[in-house]
Amino acid sequence: MGGQLCGSDCSTCISTESAFAQAYPDTVNATFAQHWNTWFTQSDVDTLKAAGINTVRIPLGYWIVEDLVDRPYELYPQGGLNYLRRGLGWLQNAGIQVILDHHALPGVQTAQQMFTGNCTTDVQFYTPYNYQRALVWTAVMTTLSHLDPNFGSVFSIEAANEPINDASQTPGYGTFQENFVQTVRAVELTLGISVPSSNLSVSVSASVSNNFTAALNETSSATIFPAEVQAALSEAVPIIMGIGATHGLQTIFEASPFKQSGTPLVTNFMDVNWQHNNPSNPADVAIGPQAYDDHLYYSSAGNDPTSYMTSICNLAEIQIDAALGNSPLWFGEWSLDTQFNATDEFLYQWADAQKLAYSKGAGWIYWNFKIEISNLTNGNARAKQWSYLEGLELGFFTQDPAAFHNANVCAPYTNSTSNNTSTSVSNTTSKGTSSSVPISIPATGYQPLIYFMFLLSSSSIFL
């Protein structure tokens, strides 16, 4: 993110994009451009393809839509959209599908977390103003996903990564979830894309049939949508026009037939049990295809190999989520990290056991595709448990991500009562919820997914 590690308090050093931009306002854009240009390359895409990866989840900060940043009060690196578009083009050519993850939201969604782009205790996402900015971001990204040729392999957009676990501290989040779905569908209906199980319809005047931005402006007046959605569509129009002018998409956005018979995006949320204290259930707001995300990092499970294996081999997350309608469920973040000094022999088992558990759902997404290996990181000591490619090189992962070193690795640990009582313990809790509309996740059969980020120095950074 910002390049420094601060120990237990990430606000005390340059650990985030915002902190970096504040510390180096004159060089931040050039520094990030150099990093983005070299960290993720065509060679990396070739490596991922050769490793059998079929899907990546790309974490994005709201500031990639630069018009949403309240300068000079908010400072973030600029120019990320150029590199996102380039990377998406490479991934599309490789046949790798993409989930766009709104990882860092306007106003910050979780306190004291580097992944939010601004490590602070002042959490302001759960306010009307910042919910609105997130909806505008959603309208822009939905438009790009359907109209920008480089976004052709995007099949899903995630509304908000890891909100506060306590639902009593996230007022209005349920309404935001509903508005997020309706914003995505409003853009798609404007494009003429049919949305299953939807009673919504949009009629576009013949006079704007060759001008998507004008048509979206018309849709922004459609009273079938909540006022927040109407406002988000209206505010997105000039931003989309500006992106079109900057990136050579003006003809596509403003002077071409835009009606299409494409596939609606899969809306994606952290599952309902990510939160406690009577959270809203995202399954209740599904319109069309929807999927759910759970993140498991083991912070304690007895802190010994047997306890870890017993926990993961009796994981009940998928069944619990399905009972609440949160299905299909993928495990959007996990790693080989442990809270004890794991032997290489254990890491072989730990990799197999987690893959087995998570593959019972819609798939797994590893955090991270690679991390820095240098003197600053004690060589590969950290990478061996956090880098998929390093784990593959060391043999912890099989070359075929759908295969296992030992498909029976869980046999000694399986508890016959485990379907009802999971002993899983992680540093975050979540379970799940589901759409009533069956969805077809790109690629067939077992779904090995992988998450990648863009790293700077010894910490992570995203667009």
BELLINPE-V565215 format. One record per residue. N is the residue number from 1. RES is the residue in three letters. SS is DSSP state (H for helix, E for strand, - for the rest). PSI is psi in whole degrees, 0 to 359 (999 if undefined). Layout:
<<N	RES	SS	PSI> <N	RES	SS	PSI>>
This chain:
<<1	MET	-	284> <2	GLY	-	341> <3	GLY	-	349> <4	GLN	-	153> <5	LEU	-	132> <6	CYS	-	9> <7	GLY	-	223> <8	SER	-	344> <9	ASP	-	104> <10	CYS	H	355> <11	SER	H	356> <12	THR	H	1> <13	CYS	-	185> <14	ILE	-	82> <15	SER	-	355> <16	THR	-	166> <17	GLU	H	317> <18	SER	H	315> <19	ALA	H	321> <20	PHE	H	315> <21	ALA	H	324> <22	GLN	H	324> <23	ALA	H	327> <24	TYR	-	63> <25	PRO	-	334> <26	ASP	-	340> <27	THR	-	358> <28	VAL	H	317> <29	ASN	H	320> <30	ALA	H	321> <31	THR	H	314> <32	PHE	H	324> <33	ALA	H	317> <34	GLN	H	318> <35	HIS	H	308> <36	TRP	H	326> <37	ASN	H	338> <38	THR	H	338> <39	TRP	H	319> <40	PHE	-	116> <41	THR	-	175> <42	GLN	H	325> <43	SER	H	322> <44	ASP	H	319> <45	VAL	H	318> <46	ASP	H	320> <47	THR	H	317> <48	LEU	H	317> <49	LYS	H	316> <50	ALA	H	334> <51	ALA	-	2> <52	GLY	-	14> <53	ILE	-	131> <54	ASN	-	347> <55	THR	E	141> <56	VAL	E	152> <57	ARG	E	118> <58	ILE	E	117> <59	PRO	E	131> <60	LEU	E	140> <61	GLY	E	152> <62	TYR	H	335> <63	TRP	H	355> <64	ILE	H	335> <65	VAL	-	91> <66	GLU	H	335> <67	ASP	H	346> <68	LEU	H	351> <69	VAL	-	129> <70	ASP	-	77> <71	ARG	-	145> <72	PRO	-	8> <73	TYR	-	331> <74	GLU	-	129> <75	LEU	-	126> <76	TYR	-	159> <77	PRO	-	147> <78	GLN	-	158> <79	GLY	-	1> <80	GLY	H	329> <81	LEU	H	327> <82	ASN	H	314> <83	TYR	H	329> <84	LEU	H	313> <85	ARG	H	318> <86	ARG	H	313> <87	GLY	H	320> <88	LEU	H	324> <89	GLY	H	317> <90	TRP	H	315> <91	LEU	H	320> <92	GLN	H	317> <93	ASN	H	332> <94	ALA	-	355> <95	GLY	-	24> <96	ILE	-	127> <97	GLN	E	159> <98	VAL	E	135> <99	ILE	E	125> <100	LEU	E	120> <101	ASP	E	118> <102	HIS	E	90> <103	HIS	E	326> <104	ALA	E	112> <105	LEU	-	158> <106	PRO	-	133> <107	GLY	-	350> <108	VAL	-	122> <109	GLN	-	344> <110	THR	-	136> <111	ALA	-	145> <112	GLN	-	44> <113	GLN	-	127> <114	MET	H	328> <115	PHE	H	346> <116	THR	H	352> <117	GLY	-	351> <118	ASN	-	102> <119	CYS	-	108> <120	THR	-	158> <121	THR	-	355> <122	ASP	-	84> <123	VAL	-	118> <124	GLN	-	8> <125	PHE	-	324> <126	TYR	-	54> <127	THR	-	154> <128	PRO	H	319> <129	TYR	H	314> <130	ASN	H	330> <131	TYR	H	319> <132	GLN	H	318> <133	ARG	H	322> <134	ALA	H	326> <135	LEU	H	321> <136	VAL	H	315> <137	TRP	H	317> <138	THR	H	316> <139	ALA	H	319> <140	VAL	H	313> <141	MET	H	326> <142	THR	H	317> <143	THR	H	310> <144	LEU	H	321> <145	SER	H	330> <146	HIS	H	334> <147	LEU	H	332> <148	ASP	-	119> <149	PRO	H	330> <150	ASN	H	340> <151	PHE	H	15> <152	GLY	-	339> <153	SER	-	5> <154	VAL	E	126> <155	PHE	E	352> <156	SER	E	149> <157	ILE	E	129> <158	GLU	E	132> <159	ALA	-	315> <160	ALA	-	120> <161	ASN	-	129> <162	GLU	-	67> <163	PRO	-	171> <164	ILE	-	137> <165	ASN	-	327> <166	ASP	E	108> <167	ALA	H	339> <168	SER	H	345> <169	GLN	H	8> <170	THR	-	60> <171	PRO	-	136> <172	GLY	-	0> <173	TYR	H	324> <174	GLY	H	320> <175	THR	H	321> <176	PHE	H	318> <177	GLN	H	315> <178	GLU	H	316> <179	ASN	H	327> <180	PHE	H	309> <181	VAL	H	314> <182	GLN	H	330> <183	THR	H	314> <184	VAL	H	313> <185	ARG	H	329> <186	ALA	H	317> <187	VAL	H	316> <188	GLU	H	320> <189	LEU	H	326> <190	THR	H	324> <191	LEU	-	353> <192	GLY	-	14> <193	ILE	-	127> <194	SER	-	133> <195	VAL	-	115> <196	PRO	-	146> <197	SER	-	29> <198	SER	-	133> <199	ASN	-	2> <200	LEU	-	147> <201	SER	-	149> <202	VAL	-	133> <203	SER	-	125> <204	VAL	-	134> <205	SER	-	145> <206	ALA	H	332> <207	SER	H	343> <208	VAL	H	21> <209	SER	-	345> <210	ASN	-	21> <211	ASN	-	96> <212	PHE	H	317> <213	THR	H	323> <214	ALA	H	321> <215	ALA	H	319> <216	LEU	H	325> <217	ASN	H	322> <218	GLU	H	315> <219	THR	H	330> <220	SER	-	348> <221	SER	-	359> <222	ALA	-	119> <223	THR	-	357> <224	ILE	-	345> <225	PHE	-	149> <226	PRO	-	158> <227	ALA	H	323> <228	GLU	H	322> <229	VAL	H	316> <230	GLN	H	315> <231	ALA	H	320> <232	ALA	H	318> <233	LEU	H	316> <234	SER	H	316> <235	GLU	H	335> <236	ALA	H	333> <237	VAL	H	304> <238	PRO	H	331> <239	ILE	H	316> <240	ILE	H	319> <241	MET	H	321> <242	GLY	H	319> <243	ILE	H	320> <244	GLY	H	317> <245	ALA	H	323> <246	THR	H	325> <247	HIS	H	18> <248	GLY	-	29> <249	LEU	-	12> <250	GLN	H	319> <251	THR	H	318> <252	ILE	H	318> <253	PHE	H	330> <254	GLU	H	352> <255	ALA	-	39> <256	SER	-	150> <257	PRO	-	136> <258	PHE	-	351> <259	LYS	-	136> <260	GLN	-	163> <261	SER	-	41> <262	GLY	-	183> <263	THR	-	133> <264	PRO	-	148> <265	LEU	-	154> <266	VAL	E	113> <267	THR	E	145> <268	ASN	E	135> <269	PHE	E	154> <270	MET	E	143> <271	ASP	-	166> <272	VAL	H	325> <273	ASN	H	6> <274	TRP	H	329> <275	GLN	-	162> <276	HIS	E	181> <277	ASN	-	57> <278	ASN	-	59> <279	PRO	-	159> <280	SER	-	149> <281	ASN	-	115> <282	PRO	H	339> <283	ALA	H	334> <284	ASP	H	344> <285	VAL	H	7> <286	ALA	-	133> <287	ILE	-	107> <288	GLY	-	193> <289	PRO	-	136> <290	GLN	E	144> <291	ALA	E	170> <292	TYR	E	155> <293	ASP	E	137> <294	ASP	E	142> <295	HIS	E	127> <296	LEU	-	117> <297	TYR	-	124> <298	TYR	-	113> <299	SER	-	336> <300	SER	-	140> <301	ALA	-	41> <302	GLY	-	345> <303	ASN	-	41> <304	ASP	-	157> <305	PRO	H	317> <306	THR	H	318> <307	SER	H	320> <308	TYR	H	313> <309	MET	H	321> <310	THR	H	320> <311	SER	H	307> <312	ILE	H	327> <313	CYS	H	349> <314	ASN	-	27> <315	LEU	-	130> <316	ALA	-	10> <317	GLU	H	314> <318	ILE	H	317> <319	GLN	H	319> <320	ILE	H	316> <321	ASP	H	317> <322	ALA	H	324> <323	ALA	H	338> <324	LEU	-	8> <325	GLY	-	5> <326	ASN	-	76> <327	SER	-	140> <328	PRO	-	149> <329	LEU	E	129> <330	TRP	E	156> <331	PHE	E	101> <332	GLY	E	348> <333	GLU	E	134> <334	TRP	-	168> <335	SER	-	183> <336	LEU	-	11> <337	ASP	-	146> <338	THR	-	162> <339	GLN	-	20> <340	PHE	-	167> <341	ASN	-	97> <342	ALA	-	138> <343	THR	-	160> <344	ASP	H	323> <345	GLU	H	319> <346	PHE	H	321> <347	LEU	H	328> <348	TYR	H	314> <349	GLN	H	319> <350	TRP	H	321> <351	ALA	H	312> <352	ASP	H	315> <353	ALA	H	319> <354	GLN	H	317> <355	LYS	H	318> <356	LEU	H	315> <357	ALA	H	314> <358	TYR	H	333> <359	SER	-	351> <360	LYS	-	346> <361	GLY	-	214> <362	ALA	-	353> <363	GLY	E	180> <364	TRP	E	151> <365	ILE	E	111> <366	TYR	E	140> <367	TRP	E	99> <368	ASN	-	170> <369	PHE	-	327> <370	LYS	-	157> <371	ILE	-	168> <372	GLU	-	139> <373	ILE	-	111> <374	SER	E	183> <375	ASN	H	330> <376	LEU	H	337> <377	THR	H	16> <378	ASN	-	49> <379	GLY	E	228> <380	ASN	-	16> <381	ALA	-	321> <382	ARG	-	322> <383	ALA	H	329> <384	LYS	H	338> <385	GLN	H	355> <386	TRP	H	348> <387	SER	-	121> <388	TYR	H	316> <389	LEU	H	325> <390	GLU	H	319> <391	GLY	H	325> <392	LEU	H	317> <393	GLU	H	322> <394	LEU	H	352> <395	GLY	-	3> <396	PHE	-	325> <397	PHE	-	144> <398	THR	-	152> <399	GLN	-	320> <400	ASP	-	114> <401	PRO	-	344> <402	ALA	-	358> <403	ALA	-	174> <404	PHE	-	150> <405	HIS	-	321> <406	ASN	-	101> <407	ALA	-	348> <408	ASN	-	22> <409	VAL	-	332> <410	CYS	-	351> <411	ALA	-	317> <412	PRO	-	348> <413	TYR	-	353> <414	THR	-	130> <415	ASN	-	127> <416	SER	-	340> <417	THR	-	9> <418	SER	-	341> <419	ASN	-	337> <420	ASN	-	342> <421	THR	-	94> <422	SER	-	139> <423	THR	-	15> <424	SER	-	135> <425	VAL	-	128> <426	SER	-	175> <427	ASN	-	357> <428	THR	-	157> <429	THR	-	144> <430	SER	-	157> <431	LYS	-	259> <432	GLY	-	176> <433	THR	-	157> <434	SER	-	157> <435	SER	-	149> <436	SER	-	354> <437	VAL	-	120> <438	PRO	-	139> <439	ILE	-	152> <440	SER	-	104> <441	ILE	-	134> <442	PRO	-	146> <443	ALA	-	156> <444	THR	-	161> <445	GLY	-	210> <446	TYR	-	138> <447	GLN	-	87> <448	PRO	E	117> <449	LEU	E	159> <450	ILE	E	142> <451	TYR	E	134> <452	PHE	E	150> <453	MET	-	175> <454	PHE	E	122> <455	LEU	E	148> <456	LEU	E	128> <457	SER	-	227> <458	SER	-	3> <459	SER	E	173> <460	SER	E	156> <461	ILE	E	143> <462	PHE	-	169> <463	LEU	-	999>>
